[in-house]
Amino acid sequence: MRSYDPDSLHIYDTTLRDGTQQEGLSLSVGDKLAVARHLDDLGVGFIEGGWPGSNPKDAEFFDRARAELSLTTARLAAFGATRRAGRVAADDPQVAALRDAGTSVVCLVAKSDLRHVERALRTDAAENLAMIRDTVAHLHAEGKRVFLDAEHFFDGYLAHPDYALQVVRTAAEAGAEVVVLCDTNGGMLPGRIGTVVSHVLEVTGARLGIHCHDDTDCAVANTLVAVEAGVTHVQGTANGYGERCGNANLFSIIAGLETKLGQAVLPPGRLGELVRVAHAIDEVTNSAPDPHRPYVGTSAFAHKAGLHASAVKIDPDMYQHIDPAAVGNDMRMLVSELAGRATLELKGREIGLDLSDERDALGRILETIKTREAAGFAYEGAEASFELLLRDEVGGRQRFYTLESWRVIVEQRADGEVVSEATVKLTSHGARHVATAEGNGPVNALDRALRLALEKSYPGLADLELVDYKVRILDGRQGTGAVTRVLVGTGDGRSRWDTIGVDENIIAASWSALEDAVTYGLRRQGERPDPAAS
């Protein structure tokens, strides 16, 4: 692998500007500062902070960044447009905003498609080139490092190649350090990207960058092909945020460059932070992490089929394209009706159980799983329930109480309020407990009543909290008589676990999932089971 040199291949993040154009994504100034810190922790070279001349929020961001951001690896960049037609760059207010943003780097956007010059800017080809030349030269003379985003470059090159090449030459001759070829509409495919980049590099000699959108689902591939063709500056966004289908996912690009192309684009040791940073930024942006994201998703190295698991047991590299630990991820074994003995052995190893000599038990567990999954269970989404099943089969059944009965009443009162009331009767360590509790629904009432009944025997239950509840009807054709699957998420302030219940009765399915949740939580806390209930 080539040794780390941050200037040999720029990693340029545009989450705070281009990424925020994603539908439903809005960041406060505080959010933008937090994202910038995470990106700097990862070790990217440049962070585009926004467009200081376009709105008060971005102007405030640059003001606060000067006082509050202490970047160790990244340089902050301000984004903006070339001067307006018919003006002088030194007197243009939006150019002044870039000049005064307090950043050493400025990224300009300019039209490189003649059709956009004439129809969107409503000026002519010569004036557009003058706008580029004047603005780049002015900011360069002011001591700024200038990058130029050649907007709609590939579409422009295909329609009017000579003019698109003139844009590149003009910017480079005026002092632009990098000219970034932009697939703004996201419509290019890798083969064409590579051909065009190679030709532009050959005929202009300029230092080139690449900026791709993902409308053909090829943004990351297009970026990597462009690097192989000679670009030395790549742009993208955290987790692929961006308008329409998003931008090139910078995290996938970084992982591909480091693990596939041998390019050391992050400081040593930083690649292992990729998963943590990706998830931390999802938290800041209030975005649900996509488990199927390459490299950083929780399913990126998850194995389900028994055939895969058998090979993974022998050598994980046989079904994994890289070591998950390289990017801070981990291998996971999923349990389903597709599982084999190897899957169960590996899953047991994950939770500290050696099942290599438990052939008979593994056979029984496999049959149980297949029977239950046929009835509607899905253990790959409820690993706590699966762990209980595994431990009960291998180590003997352990329970913390013996259930006598439970009951739920839903009542609408005279004032229109609907209240659920649950009663749970059980025995634990020789003592009978009867508890009644109200809740904002039958499941909430049952959860409260169960805790109330057990709290004297197990005070640690107070730390457990129901954090998620999902219901799925498995066969809608049967209407209200269909089988229902319930998934319950529970946490204790340190971690979370998921349990499952399946029944024709939604409350019975919920009770089953709640019982597993409580049992798993008490086992985690090291509570003593009730011998009479085991």
N, C-alpha and C positions, 0 to 999 in steps of 0.2 A: 504494500500500500504506500502511496505517495505520502511524504511527511506533511504535517499540517502547516499550511501557509494561507492565512485568511484572505490574502489578496489574489491568490492564483485562481480561485473559483469563488465568486461572491455568493453568499446565501442571503437573499434579500426578502424580508417578510413584509407583506402588505396587508396583514390582517386588520390593522387599525384604520385603514382607509378602504381598500377594495373589499375586504372581508365583511365590513359592516354594511355593505349594500345587500347582504342576504335578507330575504323577506323574513320579518319577525325578529331580526337581531338588532338590538340597539344597546350601545354601550355608553355609560356615563363617563365623565372625565376620570373619575376614580377607577372605573373598570379598565379604561384604556391604560392607565398607569400600571395597574396590576398585571395586565396581559404583557406589557412591555417588560416588566421585571421577570416574568416567567420565560419569555423568549430570550432574554439576556442570560438567564440561568442555563438555558439549553446551549447557548453559545453561537447564535446566529450572528452574521456580520453586520446586517443593516436592518433597522426597524423603521418602516414608513409610518410616521405618526399621524398623518392626515393632511388636509389642505387648509393651511392657515388663513388664506384669503377668502374662504368660501362660507364659513359659518362661525358663530361665536364659540361653540364647543371646541372646535379644533384650535382656535386662537388661544382659548384658555388652557388646552392641553399643552401647547408649546410653552406657555408662560409657566405652568406648574412643573413641567418636565425639567426646566432649567433649575428649579429650586429643589425638586423632590426626587428626581431620577439620578441614581449614581450607577451608570452602566459600566460594566467591567469588560465586556466583549463587543457589544454592538455599538454601532454609530446610529444616531437618530437622523432620519431624513425627512425633509419637508417636500410635499408634493404640490404641484400646481401646473398651470398651463403657460405656454409661450405668450408673449405680449399680444394684445389685440391688433387686428389689422389697422394700418394707418397710424399707429402710435410708435413711440420710441420706448425701448425696453426700460431705460433708466427712469422714465416718467410714468410708467404703467403701475397703477396701484396694486394689482395682483402680483406683479413681479416684486414690488417693494415688500409685500407681505412675506414672500419667500426669502428675500434678502435679509429681512429683519426677524425671521423665525428663530434665530439663534442656533441653527444646525450647520454643521460643516458640509453636509450633503444635501443637494437639491435634486429632485427627480421631476423633470418636465414632461408633460404629455403634449404630443404634436401629431397632427394629421399626416399620414403617409399614403393614404388612398386618395387619389385625385378626385374621385367622386365625392368624398366627404369634404374635401377642400372647397369644391364648387357649390355643393348643395347644403352642407351643414355650416361651414364657416362663411359661405357666400363671399368668397374672395377668389383670387386667381392663383395659378400654380407658382408664379414668381413671388408674389407677396407672401405666400405660406413659407417658402424657403427663406425669405428675408426675415420673417417672424422667428423662425428657428435660429438662424444665424445670429441675429441681433440679441435674442434673449440668452442663448448659450454663451456668447462672447461676453455679454455684460456680467452675468453671474460668475463666469470663470475669472474675469478680471477682478471681481470682488472677493476672490479667494475661495470660492465654493468648488467642491467636487460636483460636477454636473453629470447626471445620467439622463438620457432622453428616452422616453417610452414612445416608440413609433407605433401609434395606435392604428389598428386595422391593417397592419403591415402585410400580412399574407394575402388577404383579400385584395389589397392594393397592388401587390406584386403580381398577382395572377391577372389583374385587369390592365395595369399600366406599369410593367416592370421597370422601365427606364426611370420613371418619376419616383417610384419607391426607392430605387437605388440612389437617386439624387438626394433624397431626404437623409439617407444614411451618411453619404459623403459630406453633405453640408453640415450636419451636426458634429461629425467627427473633426472636420477641418476647423470648426468654430471653437473647439475645446471640450466637447463632450467626451468624458472618460469612457463611457459605455453607451452604445445605442442598443436599446432593448426592442427586439422584434416581437410584436404583440399579436397573438391570435385572439383578438378582442371578441369576435363572435363565437369562438370555440368550435369552429366547424372543420378544422384541419385534421388530417390523419397522419400518423407517424412517418410513413414513407415520403409524403410530400414535404413535411416539415424538414426532414433531413436533407432532401435535395435542394430546397430553397436556401437553407442556412449555409450549406456548403458553397453554393454559388455566390451568395452575398459576401461571405467571408473572402472568397477568392478574388472578387472584382473590386472590393472596397478596402480590404485590409483593416477595417475598423474592429475595435473590440466589441463583440456582440453579446447581448443578453437575450433571454427568452421569458415571455410572460404568456401563459396559456389559460384559457377558460375550458370548462369541462363539458361542453354541450354535446360532444360525441363520446363522452366517457373515456377520453384519451389524453387528458391534460398532463397527467404524470408521465405517461409513455412519450408524449410529444416532447416534454421537457428533457427527459433522459436521452432521447434520440438527438435533440438539439445539442446537448453536451457532447455526445459522441461525434457530432458533426463539427464541433469547434467553439460553441459559445462558452464563455467563462463567467457568466453572471446569470443566476436563476432566481426568478421571482415566484412566490406562491403565498398561500395563507395557511394558518393553523387549521388543521382538520378539514381543509378544503372549503372553508366558508367563502361565500361570495354570491353575487346575484345569479338568478336563473338556476343553473345546475352547479354553480360554485366555481372556484378557481382551482388551479393545480394545488393538490395537498402538499404543502411544503414538508410535512413530516415524512410522507412516503418518498418524496424526492430525496431528502437527506438520507434516509435509510437505504435507498437504492444506490445513491452515489457512494456511500461508505461501504456497504456490504456487497454490492454487485460490481461497481466500477472501480473500486480501490481508491476512491478520492477521499482524503481526510479533510472534510469540510467543517468539522467541529473541533474544538480543543480536545486534547486527549481525555478520555474518560467520560465525555458528555453524552455520547450516543445512548448509554444506559439510562439516561434521564428522559428518553423520548416518551415513554408511556406516561410517566408521572406528569410531565409538562402538558401533554395532549389532554389528559383528563382534568388537570387543574384549570386549563383554559376553558374547557367545556363547562366547568363549574362557574367560572367568572361570567361567561356569556349566557348562562342558564340554558345550555343546550344538552339534550339527552345524548350521552355518548353512544355512538353506533358500535355495537359489539363486533360488527363484521368489517370494521376498518382494517386495511392491511397494516401489519406490523404492530399497531397499538391497541387494536380491539381485543376484548376479552375472548372472542372466538377465533382470533387470528391463528392460534396454535392449539385449537381444540379438536380432539379426535373422537369420532363417534362410532364408526363402523368397526366391527370385530376384526376384519382383515387388516385395517390400518393399525389397530391396537397391537395385534400380534407382531407386526413389523416394528412398531415403535418400542415394544418391549425389548426387542433384540438390539435395535439401534435407532434412536429417535431421528437421526438425520435421514433415514430412509423415507420419511413422510413429512419432513419439515425442511423448508428451503434455507433457513438459517437457524442458529441457536437463539431461541426466544430471549434468553438473558442478555443478548447483545444489545437489544433495544429496551431492556427493562421489563420484558413480558415474561410469561411463564406458560409451559405446556399444561393443558387441561384434558382430562379424560371425561367424556360424556357417557352417561349410562342410559341406554334405551333398549328397545327390542332388537337392535342391531348389534348389541354388545356380545362379546365372547369372553372366555375365561381370562384372556390377556388383559382386556379392558378392566375387569374387576380386580385383577391383581395389581395393576397400575393404580387404579383408584384407591385400593386399600393402602398402597404404599404412600399415597398423598396424605392419608389421615393417620398414618402410623401403624397400620396393620400389615403383618406379614402373612399373606394368604398363599404362599407358594406351595405349602403342604396341605392345603385345605381343599383338595379336589372335589370331595363329595359336597362340602358346603357350597363351593362355587357353582356346582351343578344345580343345587337346590335354589340358590339365589337367582341364577339365570332363568330358571323356570318360573319363579315367582315374578320376576321383572316382566317377562314376556306375557304372562297371564294378566298382570295388572295393567300393562300398557295397552293390551288389547281391550281392556275394560275402560280405558280413558286416562290412566295415569301417565305422567310425563316427567320422569325423574331428572332429565337433563336440566330442567328449570327449577328443580326442588332438591338441591343436593343435600340439604339437611335431612330430609325425609329418607333419602337413599342411604345416608350414613347410618341412620338409626336402623334401617332394614339390615344393613351389612353387619353392624355390631351385634344386633340381636341374634342373627343367624350364627355368627362365629363365637360370640362370647356368652350367649344365653340371654334370654329376655330380661330386661331390667326396667322396672316401672317405679314411679314415685308415689302412686296412689291407686286405689281400686275404685272405679266409677260405679256408683249406684244408679244414678239417673241425672238427666238434665232436661230442662223444660224452658220454652220461650213463649211469652205472651206479647202480642203487639196490640196496643190499645189506642184508639182515638178518643181523646177526652172532649168534654163539652166545649172547651175553647178552641177546638180544632187541632190542638197539639197531638202529634202521634208519638207515643213513648213505647219503647221495648223494655220488657222486664224478663230477666232470666234467673232461674234457680238451678243450682248445681248441688248434688248430694254425692259425697265421696268419703272414703276412709283412707287415712294415711298414718302409718306407724301406730296402728291400734286405736286411733281416735276418729270418730265420725264427725264430719263437718257438713253443715248445710249453709249455703250462702245465697243470697238474693241481691241482684244489682240491676240498676236501670242503665240504659245506654241510648245513644242516638240511632240505634238500629239493632237488630237481633244479634248480629255477630259481635258488635261492641259490647252489648249487654252480657253475652256469654263469656267473652274474654274477661270482663270485670268480675263476673261471678266466680269463674274458675280461679282467678288470682286471689280473690277474697277467701275462697274456701281453703287455699293452700298457704296463705301468707304466714300463718302461725308455724307451720312445719318448715317452710322455706322462705325466710325473709328476703333472700336475694331476688325473689320474683319482682320486687319493686323496681329493679333496674331494667326489666324487660319492657319493651314498648312495641306495640303493633304499628308498623310504619308503612305497610302497603297491603292492599287487598284487591285481588283480581278474580273475576268470574268469567268463565267461558262455557257457553252451551255447546256441547259436543255434537248434537244432532238436532238442528233446528226444526227438522221436519216433524219431530214428535211434539213440538210446541211446549207447553208447560210440563209435559211428562218426560222431557229429554234429560239425558244424563248431564250433570253439571260438574265441571272441574273448577276447584277453587285453589288459588295460590295465595299464601299469606307470607308477608315479609315481616320479620321481627328483628329488633336491634337491642343492644345493651349499652349503647354509648361508645363502644369500641369497634364493633363489627356488626354485620347483618347476616341473617340466614333466611332461606326460603323453604317452605314446607307446602305439602299438597294434600288435598282431600278430594275424593270423587264419589258421587252418590246421585241418585235420582232426586233426592231432597237437598236443596241448596244449603239448608241449615246443617244437615247432617254432614255434608261435605265440608262445610266451614268448621264444624266441631272437630272433625278428624285432623284438619290442617292445624287448628289451634292446639290440639293435644300434642302433635308432633313438635310444634314450635316451643311449647312450654317444656316438654321433655328434653329437647335438644339444649335449651337454655340452661336448665338445671344441671345437665351433664357437663356443660361447659364450665359451670361454676363449681363443679366438684362436689355437688350435694350427694348425700347418702341415699341410695334408693330404699324403698320400702320392701323388705324381704317377702312380706306377705303378698305383695302385688306383682312380684316378678314371675 
